Amino acid sequence: MNQIKVIIPAFNEAESIAKVINDIPKIVDEVIVVSNNSTDQTETNAQQAGATVLSENRKGYGYACLKGMDYISKLENKPNIIVFLDGDYSDYPEELTKIVQPILEDNADFVIGARVKRLRENGSMTNPQIFGNWLATTLMKFMFQSTFTDLGPFRAIKYDKLLALNMEDKTYGWTVEMQLKVLKQKMTYIEIPVNYRNRIGVSKVSGTLKGAVMAGVKILGWIFKYSFK
């Protein structure tokens, strides 16, 4: 029996978090929401929706993901698959079954939900996001012969493979670090096209100039670091 756990990093997602949790398919046996220093009702709303709620006061997407992984590492029964999902309702949580299918049926190690243009709602990705994705995936293709087209946050990975990646990034570089390490360790991966809509609330990364710049610097830093390893 495959056990699936979902980790959702969340910073002030009170309006959306319950919607995300409620739309997650029943094949998931635990939803873990990591409140990343939220100051609104994110934690309360997530608990009421049935999630396990953790707190991580150090600001950063990677910090929140690592907190969720630390919690799982202490469980007696470890999952087979970990799914990462944002808490802003921009992804369609019900598509989780599509994301895990290549792992369950084809033994893939890692799956990304690719936010392809034809399935994206107008305005759901900003121009800096679209350009950053293109630049990062183009560099990965050039340097590592990768076939990635997106750094999408909706992703699934075998738990043992996730541990083997030895994830480090604490902030904006988490997604690209994971993909680079998958490439370096020659894990099997696939992209599955997913729908994507305008998020509820304001993005903490692409919604601010500082966030967009910092994310870009982090992403490029990881790519060039690994290109010379």
C-alpha positions in Angstrom: 0.0 0.0 0.0 1.5 3.3 -1.1 1.3 6.0 1.6 1.2 9.6 0.3 1.8 12.7 2.4 1.4 16.3 1.2 3.5 19.2 2.4 2.1 22.7 2.0 4.2 25.7 2.9 1.9 28.5 3.8 2.4 32.2 4.7 -0.8 34.1 5.3 -3.0 31.9 3.2 -6.1 32.1 5.5 -8.5 32.7 2.6 -7.3 29.8 0.5 -5.8 27.1 2.6 -9.0 25.3 3.5 -10.0 25.2 -0.2 -6.6 23.6 -1.0 -7.0 21.0 1.7 -10.6 20.1 0.9 -9.7 19.5 -2.8 -6.9 17.1 -2.1 -7.9 13.5 -3.2 -8.6 10.9 -0.5 -5.7 8.8 -1.6 -3.6 11.1 0.5 -3.3 9.9 4.1 -2.0 13.1 5.7 -1.8 16.8 4.7 0.9 18.7 6.5 0.6 22.5 6.4 3.7 24.4 7.5 2.8 27.9 8.6 5.8 30.0 7.7 5.4 32.8 10.3 1.8 33.5 9.3 0.0 36.3 11.1 -3.5 35.6 10.0 -5.9 32.6 10.5 -3.9 30.2 8.3 -3.1 27.8 11.1 -6.7 27.8 12.5 -8.3 27.3 9.1 -5.9 24.5 8.2 -6.5 22.6 11.4 -10.3 23.0 11.0 -9.9 21.6 7.5 -8.2 18.5 8.9 -4.5 19.1 8.2 -1.6 18.5 10.5 -0.3 22.0 11.2 3.4 22.9 12.0 5.0 26.2 12.6 8.2 27.4 11.1 9.1 31.0 12.2 12.1 31.3 10.0 10.9 32.9 6.8 11.6 31.0 3.6 9.9 28.4 1.3 12.8 26.0 1.8 12.6 26.4 5.6 9.0 25.4 5.5 9.5 22.4 3.3 12.4 21.2 5.5 10.2 21.5 8.6 7.6 19.3 7.0 10.3 16.7 6.1 11.7 16.8 9.6 8.3 16.0 10.9 7.9 13.0 8.5 11.4 11.7 9.5 10.2 11.2 13.0 7.1 9.2 12.1 7.1 5.5 12.8 5.5 4.7 9.4 7.3 6.5 6.6 5.4 7.4 3.3 6.3 6.2 -0.1 5.6 9.4 -1.9 5.8 13.1 -0.9 3.8 15.7 -2.8 4.6 19.4 -2.5 1.8 21.9 -3.2 1.3 25.6 -2.6 -1.3 27.0 -0.3 -2.6 29.8 -2.5 -5.1 27.7 -4.6 -3.3 28.5 -7.9 -2.8 24.7 -8.5 -5.7 22.3 -8.8 -5.2 19.9 -5.8 -7.6 17.3 -7.4 -4.9 16.8 -10.1 -2.7 15.2 -7.5 -3.8 11.8 -8.9 -2.2 12.8 -12.2 1.0 13.9 -10.5 1.6 10.6 -8.6 0.4 8.3 -11.4 3.8 8.0 -13.1 5.4 7.0 -9.8 2.7 4.5 -9.0 2.4 3.0 -12.4 5.7 3.6 -14.2 8.1 3.7 -11.2 9.3 7.3 -12.0 11.3 8.9 -9.3 10.1 12.5 -9.7 7.2 14.3 -11.3 6.6 18.0 -11.9 3.2 19.5 -12.7 4.1 21.7 -15.7 2.1 24.9 -16.0 1.8 24.9 -19.7 0.5 27.9 -21.5 -2.7 26.3 -22.9 -3.8 25.3 -19.4 -2.9 28.6 -17.6 -5.5 31.2 -16.7 -4.7 34.6 -18.1 -2.5 36.5 -15.6 -1.8 33.5 -13.4 1.9 33.8 -14.0 3.7 37.1 -14.2 6.0 38.1 -17.0 9.1 37.8 -14.6 7.9 34.3 -13.7 7.5 33.2 -17.3 10.9 34.6 -18.3 12.6 33.1 -15.2 11.1 29.7 -15.9 12.2 29.9 -19.5 15.8 31.1 -18.6 16.3 28.5 -15.9 14.9 25.5 -17.9 16.9 26.6 -21.0 20.1 26.8 -19.0 19.3 23.3 -17.5 18.7 22.0 -21.0 22.0 23.5 -22.3 24.1 22.5 -19.3 22.6 19.2 -18.2 20.6 18.0 -21.3 17.4 18.4 -19.2 13.9 18.2 -20.6 12.3 20.3 -17.9 10.1 23.2 -19.1 8.9 24.5 -15.7 9.9 25.0 -12.1 6.4 24.3 -11.0 5.8 24.0 -7.2 3.2 21.1 -7.6 5.5 18.1 -7.6 5.8 14.5 -6.3 8.8 12.5 -5.4 9.5 9.1 -3.9 10.4 9.6 -0.3 13.7 7.7 -0.4 14.7 9.7 -3.4 13.9 13.0 -1.7 16.1 12.0 1.2 18.9 11.1 -1.2 18.8 14.7 -2.6 19.9 16.1 0.7 18.0 19.3 0.2 19.6 22.5 1.5 18.0 25.6 0.2 16.1 27.6 2.8 14.3 30.2 0.5 13.6 30.8 -3.1 16.0 28.2 -4.6 14.2 25.1 -3.3 12.4 24.1 -6.5 15.4 24.5 -8.8 17.8 22.8 -6.3 15.5 19.7 -6.3 15.5 19.6 -10.1 19.2 20.0 -10.5 19.9 17.3 -7.9 17.5 15.0 -9.7 19.5 15.6 -12.9 22.9 15.2 -11.2 21.8 11.9 -9.5 20.3 10.6 -12.8 16.9 10.0 -11.3 14.0 9.3 -13.6 11.6 12.2 -14.1 8.6 13.4 -16.1 6.5 16.4 -16.5 2.7 16.2 -16.4 0.7 19.2 -17.8 -1.5 20.8 -15.1 -4.0 23.6 -15.0 -3.1 26.8 -13.2 -5.2 29.7 -12.1 -4.9 33.1 -10.5 -3.9 32.7 -6.9 -6.0 33.9 -4.0 -4.2 36.9 -2.4 -0.9 38.5 -3.4 2.2 36.4 -4.2 5.1 36.8 -1.8 7.6 36.2 -4.5 6.4 37.2 -8.0 4.1 39.8 -6.5 6.9 42.0 -5.4 10.0 43.4 -7.2 12.3 42.3 -4.4 10.8 38.8 -4.3 11.2 38.4 -8.1 14.8 39.6 -8.1 15.8 37.5 -5.1 14.2 34.4 -6.6 16.0 35.0 -9.9 19.4 35.4 -8.2 18.8 32.2 -6.1 17.7 30.2 -9.1 20.7 31.2 -11.3 23.1 30.8 -8.4 22.0 27.1 -8.0 22.3 26.4 -11.8 25.8 27.9 -12.1 26.9 26.2 -8.9 26.0 22.8 -10.3 27.3 23.5 -13.8 30.8 23.6 -12.3 30.5 20.5 -10.0 
